[in-house]
Structure formats: C-alpha cells, structure tokens
C-alpha cells in the first residue's frame, strides 16, 4: 500500500472513532486495509 493510501485510510478510521491514533500507527498495512474494508466498503449483501 502506498503511503498516500495508508494516510487516507488512517484518517477515515480515526474519524470513525473506533481506534486510537497510537493503535492505528502500530497496525500493519494488511490490518488497516481489513478494518477499512470492514467499516467503509459496501457489500452486495448490504444492499439486499
């Protein structure tokens, strides 16, 4: 993941107020992508 993409996803997760800033900075790229997917990505099943 690029640094720009990581920063954007970090800002989104901080805005959601589920994680502290320190916790997010300790996460790996894969963890940030997972939580961003979990909270922000729409699924086909969400629309049913």
C-alpha positions in Angstrom: 0.0 0.0 0.0 1.3 3.4 -0.8 1.9 6.0 1.9 -0.8 8.2 0.5 -3.4 5.4 0.5 -2.4 4.4 4.1 -2.8 8.0 5.3 -6.3 8.3 3.7 -7.4 5.1 5.3 -5.9 6.1 8.6 -7.8 9.4 8.5 -11.0 7.5 7.8 -10.5 5.1 10.7 -9.7 7.9 13.1 -12.9 9.7 12.0 -14.9 6.6 12.8 -13.5 6.8 16.4 -13.1 3.1 16.7 -9.4 3.2 17.3 -6.9 5.5 18.9 -4.2 7.2 16.8 -1.5 5.2 18.5 -3.3 1.9 17.8 -3.6 2.7 14.1 0.0 3.6 13.8 1.0 0.3 15.2 -1.1 -1.7 12.7 0.3 -3.3 9.6 -0.9 -2.4 6.1 -3.0 -5.5 6.0 -4.7 -4.7 9.3 -5.5 -1.2 8.1 -6.9 -2.5 4.8 -9.0 -5.0 6.7 -10.6 -2.6 9.1 -11.1 0.0 6.3 -12.9 -2.7 4.3 -14.9 -3.8 7.4 -16.2 -0.3 8.2 -16.3 1.5 4.8 -16.6 -0.8 1.9 -20.2 -1.6 0.7 -21.0 -5.2 0.0 -23.6 -6.5 -2.4 -25.2 -8.1 0.6 -25.6 -4.8 2.4 -28.0 -3.7 -0.4 -30.3 -6.7 0.0 
